[in-house]
Amino acid sequence: MEDVYEIDEEPYFGHLRGRYSKAELKEINAYAKSAGMNVLPCIQTLAHLHGMFRWRQYAAIRDTDDILLIDEPKTYTLIDKMFATLRECFDCKTINIGMDEAWNVGLGAYKNKHGFTNRLDLMFRHLSKVITIAEKYSFDCMMWSDMFFNLAGEKDDIAKYVPDNVTLCYWDYYTTSEEKYCENIEKHLRITPRTAFAGGAWTWAGFTPQNGWTIKSMRPAMSACRKYGVKDVIITLSEKHLSIEG
């Protein structure tokens, strides 16, 4: 959801972005529950917050691009408010905390303030703080896995960084080779058995869904998931949001 949900005492969070009110989130949760379904929120606690950073009120917690400033107390005050809102609105046990595509983490305001820091250590320090806040609200965490591999390269000891109560979600919308999917799933399973997969129902590349590419990429992905016993699978899609400029 990035910043498109209501948070108490944060009037600019999701402002003019068509954010969900807490009442709407509660209605979604209740409707799903009545049908025997469970809603798992997918939010962002590191990057993908470009909409929020339009407002100067959040300048003090911006590292660079759309990335939050790690180790800044105000960052974790906001994240605490995120979890408080979501616990109020949802019954779920698990929450997806995002953390994907934060390519320049630690290279903006963080670097100016603290100097260059090992970015893998920085990433996991942030993860540890976020998980601690999530546990305060009785959430288990799922997160996108790409930054682990982006920052760690071929390091063999990456598993020691991943907490036991975190599910890594391998997302891949582009690969068409079952062999490649198998290779990447194996890499994840070497880190943790708590591995999930997310593929894409392509709705974000034009005016109509790209069903042909969805099938071409998802068939080998599902075959690889079955082969390796990956039971948790997410199909992602994009709902077009309108942003109102004042």
N, C-alpha and C positions, 0 to 999 in steps of 0.2 A: 504493500500500500504506500510505500514511500512516505509522503507527508499528507496523504489525503484522508485523514481522520481527525476528529476533534480531540483536543487535549485541554483539560482544565488549566486555566491561567496561562495559556499559550495562544493568544488570539491570532497570531500571524502564522501559526503552524497550519499549513493547508489553506491559508486565506486566498480567496479567489481561485481556488483549484478544484471546486466541486467536492470538497471533503465530506466524508460520512459523519453525521452526528452520532453521538453515543446512543441516542434512541434508535437510530437506523441500524447500528451495529447489533444492538440487543435484539431488534426485530429479526435480523438475518439469523442470529444465533438461535432464537426461539423457533423460527420456522424450520430451520434445518433439524433441530432437535425433535420437532413434532413428526418429522419424516424418518427418524432413526439415523440421522447423519450428524457428523461432527465437523464444525468449521475450524480450520487451522489457519490462523492469520499469518501472512507473510509480510514482514515489515523490513525496514532498513535501520541498522544501528551503526553504520560506518560510512558507506557511500550512497550513491543514487539519491542524494538529497538536494539536487540542483534547485528544485522549486522552493525549498525552504530558504536557501541562501540568496534568494532575490531580496530578502528583507534584511536591513542593516541590524535588526535586533539579534540576528544570529551570527554576526561577523566575528564575535569573540570566540566562537567555537568552530570556526572554519579553518581547516588545514590548507587545502587547496582544491580547486575544481569543485566537486560535489561531496567532499570528504570531511567528516568530523575531525576535530582536533583531539587526538588521543592524549591522555593524561591530564586534560583540563577538567577540573572539578565540575564546571558548568555543563560540560558534555554529559556527564553521568547523572547530573540532576535532570536533564531533559530525558535521557534514556529511562530513568526511573519513572518519570511521568508517563512515558510511552507504555511501559509495562503495567502501571497502575490503571490506565484507561482500558487496556486490553483485558486485564483480569476482571475488571468491572463488567465488561461487555460480553465476554466469552467464557464458556465452560471447559474449553479444551485444556488438555494437559501439555500439549506440545505447541511450540511457536517457532516459526522460521525467522531467524534474526538477520537474514541477508548476508552482508559483508562481502558481496561479490564485486568484481571489477573496480576495486579501489587501487588502480594501477600506480598512482602517485602518492600513496599514503606515506606520510613522514617527510615529504619533500617540499612542503610549503612553509606555513607558519610554524609547524613543529620543528623543522630544521633551523629556521631563523631563531627560534627560542632556545632549543636544546642542542643544536649541532646535529651532524649526521648520526643516526642511530641504526643499528642493525634492524632492518624493517621486518624480518621474520619475528624477532623477539618483540618488536613493537606491536605487531599484529596479534600475537598470542597474549601479550599483556592486556591488550584491549579486550580480547575474547574472554579472558579470565574475569575481568571486571564486569563485563556484560552478563556473563553466566551467573555471577554472584547476585546481581540485581534480579535476574530472571528467577533464581531460586527463592528469593525473598517473596515473590508472587506465585510460587508453586508452579513454575513453568519448567519443562524440559526443553532443550534447544535443538533445533535443526538449523543448519546453515549451508549455504552454497560453498563449494570446496575449491573453487578455481584459484583463490589467492594463496592457498597453501602451496599449491604446485608452482604458481607463478613466482613466489618468493623463495621457495625452498630448492627449486631446481631438482637436482638428482640426489639430494641429501637422503641418507638411509634412515636417519633417526627422527624423522618428522613425527612418527607415531607418538613419541614421548610428549609432544606438545598438545595432543588432542585429548581433552578430558573424556572420561568414560561415559559421561551422560550427554554427549553431543553426537547427533547424527550428521554425518557428512552427506550432502546431496550433490552428486555429480550431474551437472547440467550440460547438455550438448544438443544443439539444434541443427548442426551442420553436417556431421559425419554420416556417411552412407555405407561405411565398411563395418560389417559385423566384427571382423578381426580387430579393428581399432577400438570399437566399443568394449570388446572383451579385454583388451590390453589395459584400457583405462579403468574398467571395473576392478580388475586384478590389483592395480595400484591402490585403489581406494580400500579394498578389502585387506591389503597388507597393513594399512593404517588402523582400520577399525572394522569390526563386523557390522557396526551400525552405519550401513551405507544405503542410501536411497538414490534414485535416478529421476531426473526431470528432462523430458523431451518437449519439443515444441509443436503445437498445432498452429501453424504459421498464419497469423492474422495481422501481422504488423508490417508487412512489406508491400502494401499497396491498398487498393480499394476493395479487393476481394480476397478471401482466404486462399492461400497457396496450397491447395489440397495435394497436388502432385508431389511437391517437395516434402510435405508432412509425411506422406506414405513412404516416400523413398528413404527418408531418414529414420522414421519410427519403426519400420518393420525390422531392420537389422538390430536396432536398439532393444526392442522387446525380446527378440530372440536371444540376445546376449544376456539380458536380465534373467530370463528363464534359465539359461544355462548355468548362471552363477547364483541362482536362488535369491535374487534381489526382489524382495516382496513389496517394498514401498516405492510406488511410481507416481510421479506427478506429470500431468500434461499441462503445460503452460500456454497461455494465450494472452493477447493484449486487447483490452477494452479501450477504445479511443476516448480520452478525456479532453474536454474543452477547457482551455485556460482563459479566464476573462481578464483582460488587461484594463486597468482603470484609467 
